[in-house]
Amino acid sequence: MSGFALSRRSLIGAGIGGATLASLGGLPAAARESRLRMFWWGAKERAERTDKVNKLYASGHPDVTIAGESLGWTDYWARLATQTAGRNAADVLQMDYRYIFEYARRGALLPLDAYVPKTLNLTDFSPAAVDSGKVDGKIYGVSLGLNSTAMVYDKGLIQSLGLKEPVWNMTWSEIGDLAAEVTKAAKRDGYTGMEDGGGNEPLLEVWLAQRGKSLYTSEGKVGYDDKDMTEWLAFWSDQRKRGACATPDTQALDRGEIDSNLLSLGKIAMTFAHSNQLVGFQAINKSKLGLSTFPDGGQGAKPGQYLKPAMMWSVSAQSKQAEAAVQLVSYFVADTEAAKLLGVERGVPASSAMRNVVTPTLDDLGRAMVDYISLISDKVGPLPPPPPRGAGEIQSVLRRVNEQVGFGRLTPADGAKQFVAEASAVLARG
C-alpha cells in the first residue's frame, strides 16, 4: 500500500504554495478549500507519477487539497467495495472496464455527460475512446490510456542464455517449449521460464477467444464448457510437469500486483500482464525487460487480444465535491504538463493531442509500449461484452481451482467441472 496527502503542511513543506495559502487567511474555510480524495490501484511507479500530477495541480489550485491512496489490484477492489457500501468512497476512483458496468448500474458512479465540454475536456478523444467509458449510453469513466494484454519478459536474461526471444506469432506450445528451455539453461534453484498462467483470467480470455469462445456472453452467462476448461487446466498441468512454469507454492507468492509478481521476485523470465505495466515492471527489475504478445492460437485461430481502455477515472456518486473532482479528472487527461508527468505508465494516452505531446518525451520503455500498440492494432478482435456482476469473484475461483489442480488435489477434468459449476452459480446469483 502507498499513500500520501497533499495538505497545507505538505505543500508548504514542498516549497510550493506557502505564500498563496497565507494570502487566503481572510476567507471562510469552505471558500478556500475543496477536500478531494483519490483512490487507485498500482505499484510504486504509478503512485509517484500520480503524486507529482496532484502536487502540480494543487500548486495552481490553492483552494484544493488532495489526499491520495493506492493499493494492489486485489486489495483495491475489496476496499472499494467496502467503502462504497459504507458510503465512504473517494471522490475520484480509478476504474477498470471489467467493473465499470457493475458500479455504474449500482448507482455508485456519477454520470459525467453534463460536465462535457465545459468542465471535462474530451475534445481530442476519439468516439471509440469516449464510448469505452460509457454504460447504457452515459459517460461514467474517462480513459487514461489504451493498452492490451502483453507478455513481459526478461530480455536481458533470455539474450544472455542464447535463446530466442518471444515474438508475436509464437504458439502456446512454442512458448511452453521456450519456457522449459529457459528453466533448464538458467540453472537457478526455484527458477522457471514462466509463471503458472492457469489462474490468470485475462490469459484464459485470450485463449478462449482464439477458439471462438468467450469468458462471458452478452447475456451474462459463461461462454465456455467443461471441455474447454479441461484443456486449459491440462495445458498448465503439463507445463508444471515439464518444469516450464512456476510450482504452485511459488505461484502463490504472486498477490496480483507488480511488486509481488514472480518476475519482480526473480522467480521467472516471462509473465502475462498488460502493456502499460512495462514501466512499473522495469522500475523494480534490474535486468532489461521486453514486450511481446500473448501466445498465438495457431493456424485458423481467431484474434484473441483486443485494445481496451487501460483504466479510467470515475467520480463517485457520493462525492460532495463533484465539480472539483471532475476538474481534477479533466486535468489528468487534457493538460500537457500532466500528460508529460504521466507518460504512458497507464497506457498510451486516449487524447490524440496528449499523445503528440507525450511521444517526443518518451524513453525506450515508453516507445516500446507505443510500438507494441501499433504492432497489435491489426491483430486484435473487438472489445468483448462487459464482464457481468460477480466476475471479480469468478476470477478468485479460477485462481483457487488452478492451485488445487497444481497441488494434485484435483485432476484437470475435475477442476474444470468444479470451476464451470461455481462460475455459473455466481452468475446465477446476479
C-alpha angles and dihedrals in degrees: 000000000000126000140172139171127216099210133151089269095051092045093052091043089054090054096246131112099004096125092041092052091049090053090060094061094110095055125093112260093245091054097050103046142044111189111213129182121204125193129187143153124239147092131288093279092059093045091053094049092046090048091053093051092048091050091049091050093047091050089061095038107048090174091066128081116189124197113191132193133177135188137176118277099264096042091045096062093044090052093044092052090051094046093047092050089048092047090240102113121144118259095241117038132187106231134194127213091241092059106030095085092052095047095042094049090049089058093246096123131062119240106238102196094100090059095056122131104353098056103010114052111207095149095125097041116110116237088251092053091051092045091053087071096047127106118189090346098309129103112247100154138036116214116242092193148324123264144148138209113285143174112245111201141179098256094177094054097044091049091048090053090054093240129139115265118236114270132192098261099048110125127227092261091048092051088050090051092049091049091052090050091051091050091051097043097043092059094198124144111250092003123128137176098251145358122273097261097185092101095042106108098194088052091050089048091057092046091051094046090053086059094049093257132112140211090239135011123229086258091059097254129127111275098209140054140221092276093055092050093045090056091046095051091042091055091057092042088057091049090054092049092053093045094245096126138035121286117248094254091051093045089053088068089071108093094182100267135098095250093057097036111123091240089059091045091055094246103114142023100217131041134176112235140121128296095241090058093070090091093053093046094048092049091066101030118082095199118078111262131209139199129232136157128269111270117292121248093228131233114351094011122138122237110282105187128063139187114255140169102275089218138321141224114238131179120230115245085223094061115124089195100052097147092050091045092053090048089055091049090051090051091055094052104032109031117097096215092048090050091054092051094047095045110173099313090117093038138284106317114265091215112083090211092054091047089056090050095046103041097071090050096053125115124214091283094053093047090049089058093048090046090050093055088049091049096054100035092096093041101056134099129221123292105272125235112286115267111262126237110291095034091119090058091049089055088060091047090054092053092048096048093046089051091051090052089048093054091048095247091120133027116233089254094050091044090051093051092048094047095049091047094049094044091050091049092052092052092046089060089059 
